[in-house]
Amino acid sequence: MKRKLYLFTGLGFIGLNIIKSFNYRKFDLKVIYKKTKLPFKVSINKNKVNLIRQDIFDIIKLKNQDFTNSTIIISTVNSKSKGFKKKFKKLIKFLSSKNSDQIILLSSVSVYGNTNKQKIQLKDQYARNCFFAEKICGQYFKNLKILRIANLFGILRPKPGIIEKIMMQNLKIKKFGFFYEDTLRSFINIEEFINILRKIIGKDLKRGVYNISNENYFFYIEEILKIFRKKYKRNIILNRIPGRSEIKLSKIKNSKIRKLIRHKFSNSFYSDLKKIEFFYKNYFIKKNTYKIY
């Protein structure tokens, strides 16, 4: 029997990669989304994925859905809209009344702020939203797993992060501004994260908070540049701009989840870069359509 999987992720970076990677024969995928303009073309086989176009906070329309015995994945905390907290709390209260098997909140290691001691330091609005969402979900769900995820990178990302920005500059697609001050970040490839997520869904983990990062991928920006120089045999000079990052140091360990799901983390950053390079060359430069399913 298929597992019902409700994605409150939209058709963004995480949502698209879940759709791409989850086996539709094992999962009945239902994606709640609002229409958004992507910088690349994507084609999704709608016979294999149930795309539900609506505002995720529209409770009246959500009442048409059957959440019984389902897994619900929530990733909506990057909103800057007015009244986000009130609407989010109302959504969580509604979902808590449905008999779902499992609730997974996708949060962020940004809640640790500028530290490697993994204590809560809310440095920006995104981190504050994440921590607020964690607290609200904790109040309403007994079967809650909170995944604090490191900096994700990879293909199908609408808004580029550090690694994608450097790749885009390397391919002469676009240049971006970077602060003068170097920063240390914990990273994990989106494909590896999706693989871990699949294992978490299939395993009866205890209620709690789990850090998701690849401890082989702790990089300063200058270290990433050195890897690019070595791989592509060219010097990449970043456009430096005034200002500084709120988070200078973010080195997050994940020993807890590594032991529980017995996951061996990747150590092939070059292979990850090759996939990103292929994606940008074919779907940004050549403007091909990325077909899912």
C-alpha positions in Angstrom: 0.0 0.0 0.0 1.3 3.5 -0.9 2.2 5.9 1.9 0.3 9.2 1.6 2.8 12.0 1.7 1.6 15.6 1.9 4.2 18.2 1.0 3.7 21.7 2.4 6.8 22.7 0.5 5.5 24.2 -2.7 7.3 23.6 -6.0 10.6 25.1 -4.7 14.0 23.6 -4.2 13.0 20.9 -1.7 9.6 20.2 -3.1 10.9 19.6 -6.7 13.7 17.4 -5.4 11.3 15.3 -3.4 9.0 14.8 -6.4 12.1 13.9 -8.5 13.5 11.4 -6.1 10.6 9.7 -4.3 9.3 6.5 -6.0 5.7 7.2 -7.0 5.0 3.4 -6.7 5.7 3.6 -3.0 4.4 7.1 -2.2 1.1 8.9 -3.0 2.6 12.4 -3.4 0.3 15.4 -2.8 2.0 18.8 -3.2 0.3 21.9 -1.8 1.7 24.8 -3.8 1.1 28.4 -5.2 2.2 29.2 -8.7 5.7 30.6 -8.7 7.9 31.6 -11.6 11.0 29.4 -11.8 14.2 30.6 -13.6 14.2 27.2 -15.5 11.6 25.1 -17.2 10.2 22.1 -15.4 7.7 19.5 -16.6 6.0 17.3 -14.0 3.9 14.2 -14.9 0.7 15.1 -13.2 -0.6 11.6 -13.6 1.9 10.5 -11.0 1.9 13.5 -8.6 -1.1 15.2 -7.2 -0.5 18.9 -7.5 -2.9 20.9 -5.4 -2.7 24.5 -6.4 -3.8 26.7 -3.5 -2.6 28.9 -0.7 -1.2 26.6 2.0 -2.9 28.7 4.6 -6.3 28.4 3.1 -7.9 26.1 5.8 -11.3 25.9 4.1 -9.8 24.3 0.9 -7.6 22.0 3.0 -10.7 20.5 4.6 -11.2 18.7 1.3 -8.0 16.7 1.9 -7.8 13.4 3.8 -4.8 13.5 6.1 -5.6 10.3 7.9 -2.6 7.9 8.2 -0.4 10.2 6.2 3.1 11.8 6.6 3.0 15.6 6.5 6.2 17.5 5.6 6.1 21.2 6.4 8.6 23.7 5.0 7.0 27.1 4.9 9.0 29.2 7.3 11.0 31.4 4.8 7.9 33.7 4.5 8.3 37.4 5.1 4.6 38.1 4.6 2.6 40.1 7.1 0.7 37.9 9.6 2.9 34.8 8.9 2.9 33.7 12.5 -0.8 34.0 13.0 -1.5 32.1 9.7 1.1 29.4 10.5 -0.3 28.8 14.0 -3.8 28.4 12.5 -2.5 25.9 9.9 -0.7 23.8 12.5 -3.7 23.8 14.8 -5.9 22.6 11.9 -3.4 19.8 10.9 -3.1 18.6 14.5 -6.8 17.7 14.5 -6.1 15.3 11.6 -5.0 11.7 12.3 -1.7 11.8 10.5 1.0 9.2 11.3 4.0 11.5 11.2 4.8 15.2 11.1 8.2 16.3 9.8 9.1 20.0 10.1 12.0 21.1 7.9 13.8 23.8 10.0 17.3 25.1 9.7 20.7 25.1 11.5 20.4 28.9 11.3 18.7 28.8 14.7 22.1 28.1 16.2 23.3 31.5 14.8 27.0 32.4 15.0 28.3 29.4 16.9 29.6 25.9 16.7 28.3 25.0 20.2 24.8 24.5 18.9 23.0 26.8 21.3 20.0 28.8 20.1 21.1 32.3 18.7 18.4 33.8 16.5 20.4 36.2 14.3 17.9 37.0 11.5 14.2 36.8 10.6 14.5 33.5 8.9 16.0 31.9 12.0 13.3 33.5 14.1 10.6 32.1 11.8 12.2 28.7 12.0 12.4 28.7 15.8 8.8 30.0 16.1 7.6 27.2 13.8 9.5 24.6 15.9 7.8 25.9 19.1 4.3 25.9 17.6 4.6 22.5 16.1 6.0 21.2 19.4 2.9 22.4 21.1 0.4 20.7 18.8 2.1 17.5 17.5 3.1 14.4 19.6 4.6 12.6 16.6 6.9 15.5 15.5 10.4 15.2 14.1 12.2 18.5 13.6 15.0 18.4 11.0 17.5 21.3 11.4 19.1 21.2 8.0 22.5 22.6 7.0 23.0 24.8 3.9 21.5 22.8 1.0 23.0 22.9 -2.4 22.3 21.2 -5.7 20.1 21.1 -8.8 16.6 22.6 -9.2 17.3 25.5 -6.9 15.3 28.6 -7.9 17.3 31.0 -5.7 21.0 30.1 -5.8 23.0 29.7 -2.6 26.8 30.2 -2.1 27.9 27.1 -4.2 25.3 27.7 -7.0 26.4 31.4 -7.2 30.0 30.5 -7.6 29.1 27.9 -10.3 27.0 30.5 -12.1 29.8 32.9 -12.1 32.2 30.1 -13.2 29.9 29.5 -16.2 29.5 33.2 -16.9 25.8 33.1 -16.3 25.7 35.8 -13.7 27.8 37.5 -11.0 26.8 38.0 -7.4 28.1 40.1 -4.5 29.8 38.5 -1.5 30.8 40.2 1.7 34.6 40.7 2.3 34.5 38.7 5.5 35.0 35.0 5.0 32.4 32.7 6.6 32.3 29.0 7.6 29.2 27.0 6.8 27.9 23.4 7.1 26.6 22.0 3.8 24.7 19.0 2.5 23.8 18.1 -1.0 20.0 18.1 -1.7 20.1 14.6 -3.1 21.8 13.3 0.0 19.3 15.1 2.2 16.3 13.7 0.2 17.9 10.2 0.7 18.1 10.8 4.5 14.5 12.2 4.5 13.3 9.0 2.8 15.0 6.9 5.5 13.5 9.0 8.3 10.0 8.6 6.9 10.5 4.8 6.8 11.9 4.6 10.3 10.1 4.9 13.6 12.3 7.7 15.1 11.5 9.2 18.5 9.9 12.7 18.7 12.7 15.2 18.7 15.2 17.5 17.0 17.7 16.1 14.5 20.6 18.0 12.8 21.1 17.1 9.2 24.5 18.1 7.8 27.4 16.4 6.0 30.4 16.7 8.3 32.7 16.2 5.3 31.4 19.5 3.9 32.4 22.2 6.3 33.7 25.0 4.0 34.8 28.6 4.1 34.0 30.4 0.9 37.7 30.7 0.2 38.0 26.9 0.4 35.1 26.5 -2.1 36.9 28.8 -4.4 40.1 26.8 -4.2 38.2 23.6 -5.1 36.7 25.4 -8.1 40.2 26.6 -9.2 41.6 23.1 -8.9 38.7 21.5 -10.8 38.3 24.1 -13.6 41.8 25.4 -13.8 40.8 29.1 -13.7 40.7 31.8 -11.1 37.3 33.0 -9.9 37.4 36.5 -8.5 34.3 37.3 -6.5 32.7 40.8 -6.4 33.1 41.9 -2.8 30.6 44.3 -1.3 30.3 46.3 1.9 28.6 44.7 4.9 29.0 41.5 6.9 27.1 38.3 7.5 25.3 37.9 10.8 26.6 34.3 10.9 30.3 34.0 10.5 30.7 30.4 11.9 28.2 27.6 11.5 29.8 24.1 12.0 27.0 21.7 12.8 27.5 18.0 13.7 25.0 15.3 13.2 26.2 12.3 15.2 22.6 11.6 16.5 21.0 11.0 13.1 24.0 9.2 11.7 23.7 6.5 14.3 20.0 6.2 14.2 19.6 5.7 10.4 23.1 4.2 9.7 23.8 6.7 6.9 27.2 6.9 5.3 27.7 10.5 4.3 29.1 11.4 0.9 32.6 12.7 0.4 32.5 13.4 -3.3 32.2 17.2 -3.6 33.6 17.1 -7.2 30.7 14.8 -8.3 28.2 17.2 -6.7 29.8 20.1 -8.6 29.6 18.1 -11.8 25.9 17.6 -11.5 25.3 21.3 -10.7 27.4 22.2 -13.7 25.4 19.9 -16.0 22.2 21.3 -14.7 23.2 25.0 -15.4 24.6 24.2 -18.8 21.5 22.4 -20.0 18.7 24.1 -18.2 19.9 27.7 -17.9 22.2 28.2 -20.8 20.6 25.8 -23.3 17.1 26.4 -21.7 16.1 22.7 -22.0 13.1 21.5 -20.0 13.8 19.5 -16.9 11.4 16.5 -17.0 10.3 14.9 -13.7 9.0 11.4 -14.2 
